[in-house]
Amino acid sequence: MSGRRHVFISHHHADDEHVTKLTESLARKGYEIRNSSIRAKPANQERLDKGLVSDNAIRRLLRMKMSWASTVIVLIGKETHARPWVNWEIRKAHELGKRIIGVFTRGGTEADIPPAFEDYGSDLVNWNPDAIIDAVEGADPDFRDADGSSRTPVHTSSTSRC
């Protein structure tokens, strides 16, 4: 399969390594994604940790990065559910009409699903490159638990693929 998709990968910064693993895993399948998400360099992370960057500046940057993407992929790992920016990104993606795909990282569980994803998620898959590609391509929505078993969506998705 070949293709290139513009995505925004929403994630907890502790899961930065999973962003790289995801893009590499899809590339091995011949599927190229261009990710516009923010990965803080150490100097920028220090500025964020010290509160030197306003929330308005962060929201503006995230909105610009997400606008460029057709799909938002939410990496669901430990503590993702408690990350306020991940929940904000999901709600903003919904407002922007983006398809929102949840992907369990290794070790991610149902308890780690962000509350906003339960409200607005379009598809939920485990860490399987073929399933992720199908989800990004908008194949039949298929909500799965972290172990790969079927799961009932909490809502009916209202987003569409651009």
Backbone torsions as a table, in degrees:
resi	resn	phi	psi	omega
1	MET	NA	135.7	175.6
2	SER	-123.1	154.0	178.8
3	GLY	165.5	162.9	177.0
4	ARG	-137.5	128.6	179.1
5	ARG	-127.2	144.9	175.1
6	HIS	-94.6	118.9	-178.5
7	VAL	-129.7	161.5	170.3
8	PHE	-118.0	124.4	-179.0
9	ILE	-101.9	107.1	177.9
10	SER	-82.5	130.6	-177.1
11	HIS	-161.3	161.2	171.6
12	HIS	-77.8	135.6	-175.8
13	HIS	-61.0	-20.9	174.5
14	ALA	-66.3	-16.8	-179.4
15	ASP	-100.8	19.2	-179.7
16	ASP	-52.4	-39.0	-178.4
17	GLU	-61.9	-30.6	179.4
18	HIS	-69.6	-28.8	177.1
19	VAL	-62.5	-47.3	178.8
20	THR	-63.0	-45.0	179.9
21	LYS	-61.7	-38.1	179.7
22	LEU	-64.9	-49.2	-177.9
23	THR	-64.5	-38.3	178.2
24	GLU	-67.4	-40.7	179.9
25	SER	-62.1	-42.8	179.2
26	LEU	-70.8	-35.9	179.0
27	ALA	-62.9	-36.5	178.3
28	ARG	-63.9	-21.6	176.8
29	LYS	-91.1	3.5	-179.4
30	GLY	81.7	17.9	-176.9
31	TYR	-113.5	115.0	-176.6
32	GLU	-99.5	129.5	173.1
33	ILE	-119.2	141.9	174.4
34	ARG	-107.2	114.6	-172.8
35	ASN	-97.5	126.7	179.4
36	SER	-104.0	10.5	-178.0
37	SER	-69.6	167.1	-176.9
38	ILE	-97.3	127.8	173.9
39	ARG	-122.9	108.8	-172.8
40	ALA	-69.1	126.8	171.8
41	LYS	-72.3	157.7	-176.6
42	PRO	-52.6	-41.8	-179.6
43	ALA	-64.9	-41.2	178.3
44	ASN	-69.2	-38.0	178.4
45	GLN	-60.8	-39.0	178.8
46	GLU	-63.2	-41.2	177.7
47	ARG	-64.3	-39.2	177.7
48	LEU	-65.5	-45.6	-178.4
49	ASP	-61.6	-32.4	-179.3
50	LYS	-85.9	-0.3	178.8
51	GLY	72.5	25.8	-178.1
52	LEU	-85.8	-4.8	178.1
53	VAL	-115.5	124.0	-176.6
54	SER	-70.5	153.3	176.0
55	ASP	-60.5	-35.7	178.4
56	ASN	-62.9	-39.9	178.2
57	ALA	-65.7	-40.1	179.2
58	ILE	-65.9	-46.1	179.7
59	ARG	-60.0	-43.5	179.7
60	ARG	-61.5	-44.5	179.3
61	LEU	-64.5	-44.8	179.8
62	LEU	-63.1	-42.2	179.7
63	ARG	-61.1	-42.6	178.6
64	MET	-64.0	-43.8	-178.8
65	LYS	-65.1	-39.3	-179.3
66	MET	-73.0	-33.2	-178.9
67	SER	-59.6	-32.7	-177.7
68	TRP	-72.3	-25.4	-174.3
69	ALA	-87.9	150.5	174.9
70	SER	-90.0	-25.3	-174.7
71	THR	-137.8	143.5	173.2
72	VAL	-110.5	122.4	176.2
73	ILE	-101.0	127.0	179.1
74	VAL	-105.8	114.0	176.0
75	LEU	-79.4	123.0	-176.3
76	ILE	-106.6	103.3	178.2
77	GLY	-127.4	-170.0	179.3
78	LYS	-56.5	131.7	174.9
79	GLU	74.4	2.0	179.8
80	THR	-58.1	-40.0	-176.6
81	HIS	-59.8	-23.7	-175.9
82	ALA	-97.9	4.1	-176.6
83	ARG	-88.5	110.8	-176.8
84	PRO	-61.1	-34.7	-179.7
85	TRP	-71.0	-33.8	177.1
86	VAL	-64.1	-44.9	178.1
87	ASN	-63.8	-39.5	177.3
88	TRP	-62.6	-44.1	-179.8
89	GLU	-60.8	-40.0	179.2
90	ILE	-64.8	-47.0	179.1
91	ARG	-62.1	-40.9	179.5
92	LYS	-66.2	-41.3	177.9
93	ALA	-59.1	-40.6	177.7
94	HIS	-63.1	-45.8	178.6
95	GLU	-59.0	-35.3	-178.8
96	LEU	-83.6	-1.3	177.9
97	GLY	76.3	25.0	-178.9
98	LYS	-84.1	149.0	171.1
99	ARG	-73.4	135.7	-174.7
100	ILE	-120.7	112.5	-176.2
101	ILE	-108.7	126.5	174.0
102	GLY	-95.3	135.6	178.3
103	VAL	-130.2	119.2	176.3
104	PHE	-71.5	128.0	170.7
105	THR	-80.1	166.5	177.2
106	ARG	-61.0	126.4	-178.6
107	GLY	94.9	-12.1	177.2
108	GLY	-71.8	144.6	-179.3
109	THR	-129.1	173.8	178.1
110	GLU	-59.2	-31.4	-179.9
111	ALA	-67.0	-16.5	-178.2
112	ASP	-92.6	-2.5	-179.0
113	ILE	-67.7	124.9	179.2
114	PRO	-63.2	140.8	179.7
115	PRO	-54.8	-39.1	-179.6
116	ALA	-64.9	-31.1	177.8
117	PHE	-65.9	-38.9	177.9
118	GLU	-58.9	-29.8	-179.6
119	ASP	-84.2	-33.8	-168.5
120	TYR	-128.1	-1.1	-177.1
121	GLY	-62.1	143.5	-179.7
122	SER	-96.7	-30.5	-174.3
123	ASP	-160.9	147.5	-179.1
124	LEU	-137.9	119.9	-176.3
125	VAL	-132.1	161.4	174.5
126	ASN	-88.2	-176.7	-173.9
127	TRP	-76.3	80.2	-179.0
128	ASN	-139.2	112.7	-174.9
129	PRO	-54.3	-41.1	-179.8
130	ASP	-63.6	-42.3	179.1
131	ALA	-67.0	-37.5	178.7
132	ILE	-65.3	-45.1	178.8
133	ILE	-61.4	-46.0	177.7
134	ASP	-57.9	-41.1	-179.3
135	ALA	-66.0	-44.4	179.5
136	VAL	-63.9	-36.9	-179.8
137	GLU	-76.2	-7.5	176.3
138	GLY	83.1	24.4	174.8
139	ALA	-60.9	173.0	-178.5
140	ASP	-45.9	124.4	178.6
141	PRO	-55.9	135.9	-174.2
142	ASP	-142.4	98.7	-179.6
143	PHE	-82.0	127.4	-178.6
144	ARG	-125.1	153.2	170.0
145	ASP	-81.8	172.0	-178.9
146	ALA	-59.7	-28.3	179.9
147	ASP	-85.9	1.6	177.5
148	GLY	93.9	-6.4	179.1
149	SER	-75.8	155.9	-177.8
150	SER	-64.1	149.1	-178.9
151	ARG	-137.7	144.0	177.1
152	THR	-84.4	127.6	176.3
153	PRO	-63.8	148.3	179.7
154	VAL	-75.5	-27.2	-176.4
155	HIS	-139.6	173.8	171.8
156	THR	-98.4	122.4	-177.1
157	SER	-62.7	138.5	178.3
158	SER	-112.6	1.2	-179.8
159	THR	-84.0	157.6	177.7
160	SER	-127.4	159.2	-179.9
161	ARG	-80.8	131.6	178.7
162	CYS	-87.5	NA	NA
